[in-house]
Each structure stands twice: as C-alpha cells, then as structure tokens.
C-alpha cells in the first residue's frame, strides 16, 4: 500500500467511525479524516489470528485486494478493514470479493 494512502497511528487516534459495515471476512469502518484522497488500512488482531505469519498473510491479501479497487472509489473517505477470525482460512479470491463488496456498499450514496 502506498504511504500516501495508509493511515498513521496519530490518524488512527483521531479517527471517528461514521458507520460500520459487516462483511463475510472483514468489518469495515468508514470514517471521516480531513483528507483530499482515499485513506485505507487493514487491521488483523491477535484475537482474529494468533500466529503472526497468518496475520501478515491476511494483511497482504487485503492490501492487494484494495490495490485493485482504488479507482472505483470516487470520494475522499477513510476505510479501515478489521479482519474476522474466518479471514485466516480464506483464499485471496474470497478476500478480494469481500473487499470489493464492502467498498461498493461503503461508497453507495
């Protein structure tokens, strides 16, 4: 994920969720940060997956799925994807489909 698109720890503290959307493998927080472009983050807690290797795999798959969806997001919003426990057993195709559907639901008027 490009540095300009990511969210810093200071911005995480300022983030106030506007709404939460539940997906199959992720819970999406749509927030409001003063920004001129889309900001995204993928969070995988130890509660969702205890092993670091599996957490990193889920994060990489989420970031890669996001990379293909940036052009579909027209307005500047902040998206934080929180992985559920079921995400560690999911394939890339399943994660990409869930990310795509969550973004579609988040950006609908």
C-alpha positions as CSV (number, residue, x, y, z in Angstrom):
1,X,0.0,0.0,0.0
2,X,1.4,3.4,-0.9
3,X,2.5,5.6,2.0
4,X,0.1,8.4,1.0
5,X,-2.8,6.0,1.1
6,X,-2.1,4.5,4.5
7,X,-3.2,5.8,7.9
8,X,-0.6,6.8,10.6
9,X,-1.0,5.9,14.2
10,X,-1.8,9.5,15.1
11,X,-4.6,9.5,12.5
12,X,-6.0,6.2,14.0
13,X,-6.4,8.0,17.3
14,X,-8.3,10.9,15.6
15,X,-10.5,8.6,13.5
16,X,-14.2,8.7,14.4
17,X,-16.2,6.0,12.7
18,X,-19.2,7.2,10.8
19,X,-20.5,3.8,10.1
20,X,-19.6,0.1,10.3
21,X,-20.4,-2.4,7.5
22,X,-20.2,-6.2,8.2
23,X,-18.8,-8.5,5.5
24,X,-18.0,-12.2,5.4
25,X,-14.3,-11.8,6.4
26,X,-14.0,-8.2,7.3
27,X,-15.7,-5.5,9.3
28,X,-15.3,-2.2,7.6
29,X,-15.2,1.1,9.5
30,X,-16.0,4.1,7.3
31,X,-14.5,7.2,9.0
32,X,-14.0,10.8,8.4
33,X,-10.5,12.2,8.4
34,X,-9.7,15.5,6.7
35,X,-8.1,14.3,3.5
36,X,-8.2,15.0,-0.2
37,X,-8.0,11.4,-1.2
38,X,-8.9,7.8,-0.1
39,X,-7.1,6.5,3.0
40,X,-7.1,2.8,3.8
41,X,-5.8,0.4,6.5
42,X,-6.0,-3.4,7.1
43,X,-6.1,-4.5,10.8
44,X,-5.7,-8.1,11.9
45,X,-5.8,-8.5,15.7
46,X,-4.3,-11.4,17.7
47,X,-7.9,-12.3,18.6
48,X,-8.7,-12.9,15.0
49,X,-5.5,-14.9,14.4
50,X,-2.8,-15.8,17.0
51,X,0.0,-16.6,14.6
52,X,2.0,-13.7,13.1
53,X,2.5,-15.5,9.8
54,X,-1.2,-15.9,9.3
55,X,-1.9,-12.3,10.4
56,X,0.6,-11.0,7.9
57,X,-0.9,-13.2,5.1
58,X,-4.3,-11.8,5.7
59,X,-3.0,-8.2,5.7
60,X,-1.1,-8.8,2.4
61,X,-4.1,-10.3,0.8
62,X,-6.3,-7.4,2.0
63,X,-3.8,-4.8,0.8
64,X,-3.5,-6.5,-2.6
65,X,-7.3,-6.6,-2.9
66,X,-7.5,-2.9,-2.1
67,X,-4.9,-2.0,-4.7
68,X,-7.3,-3.1,-7.5
69,X,-10.2,-1.1,-6.0
70,X,-8.8,2.4,-5.6
71,X,-10.1,3.6,-9.0
72,X,-13.6,2.6,-8.0
73,X,-13.7,5.0,-5.1
74,X,-14.7,8.4,-6.2
75,X,-14.9,10.5,-3.0
76,X,-12.2,11.0,-0.3
77,X,-13.1,8.7,2.6
78,X,-11.2,6.7,5.2
79,X,-11.6,2.9,5.2
80,X,-10.4,0.6,8.0
81,X,-10.8,-3.1,7.4
82,X,-10.8,-5.2,10.6
83,X,-10.3,-8.9,9.8
84,X,-12.6,-11.5,11.4
85,X,-11.3,-14.9,12.5
86,X,-12.7,-16.5,9.4
87,X,-10.4,-14.4,7.2
88,X,-7.3,-16.5,8.0
89,X,-8.8,-19.6,6.3
90,X,-10.0,-17.7,3.2
91,X,-8.3,-17.7,-0.2
92,X,-7.2,-14.5,-2.0
93,X,-10.2,-14.6,-4.3
94,X,-12.7,-14.8,-1.4
95,X,-11.0,-11.9,0.4
96,X,-10.9,-9.8,-2.8
97,X,-14.6,-10.4,-3.4
98,X,-15.4,-9.4,0.2
99,X,-13.3,-6.3,0.0
100,X,-14.9,-5.3,-3.3
101,X,-18.4,-5.8,-2.0
102,X,-17.7,-3.8,1.2
103,X,-16.2,-0.9,-0.8
104,X,-19.3,-0.9,-3.1
105,X,-21.6,-0.8,-0.1
106,X,-19.5,2.0,1.6
107,X,-19.4,4.2,-1.4
108,X,-23.1,3.9,-2.4
109,X,-25.0,7.2,-2.0
